[in-house]
Amino acid sequence: MIELPKAEREGCYEIEAVVSFDERGQLVFPKDVRKKFNLKAGEKFVMVSCTNEKGLCCFTMVKTQAINALVGETLSPMLNKIG
């Protein structure tokens, strides 16, 4: 992991690990990353891709429950006006 001074980390991204696909096409989060972020087996993530003119640029992974909350907050006011 690349460590930055605390003042430089706030609002910044960190490289947590380098991972690769196994023979079944699966990615495994390293144990120290799972422990650091308290990730449990079976947790779901939404994977969002970002592409540019060269093709795939990166993936972003967001916990499904965070996306569900965001969708609820965004759609709830609109749905209340309809109903």
N, C-alpha and C positions, 0 to 999 in steps of 0.2 A: 504494500500500500504506500502511496506517496503521501507523506505528511507535510502539511503546510502549517505555518504558525496560526494560532487560533484567530487572530485578527484577520488573516487572509482567507480563512475557511468560511466565515460567515457569509452566506449567500453564494457559496462556491460549491462546485462539484468535486468529488474525490474519486479516484480510481480505487475500487475496493478489491478487485481481483481480476485475474485473467482466466477465462474459462474456455473450454472447447467442447464440441459435440462428441458424444461417445458413439459407438458403433450402431446404436439404436436411434441416433439423432437427438438425444436428450442432452440438456445442459444441467449441470449440478452446481448449486451454490456451495462454495467451500464452507466447511464446518464453522470456521471462525467468523465468516460473514453471517451465517444463519444465527449463530450465538449473539453476535453484536447487535443484530436487529430483531432478535427474538422471533425468528421465522420458524414456523412449525410445518411438519409434513402435511400435505393436503391443502395448504393455503393457495388461493387462486390469485393470479395476476393477469391484467390486461396488457398485451404486448402491442405497442404502437410503432409502426415503422416510419422511417423518414427516408425519402429518396431524393436524389438530385439527378442531373443529366448523366452522371456516371453509374447510376443504379442505386442500390441500397447504401445508405450512409450510416444509419444507426437504428437501434431499437431503444425504446423507453419502456420500462415496465412499471406499472402502477397497481397497487393492491386493488382487487376488485371492489372491496367494500368502500374504498375511497372514491372510486368512479361512481358507484351506486349512489353515494351521498351527494356527489356533485350533480349528477343527473337529477336526483330528487329536488335539490335546492334550485336548480335551473328551471325544471318543468313545473314544479308545484304552483308557483304564482300564475302561470299560464293556464294550467288545468283548473285552478280555482275560479278563474274568470269564465271559463267555458261552462263549468258545471253549475 
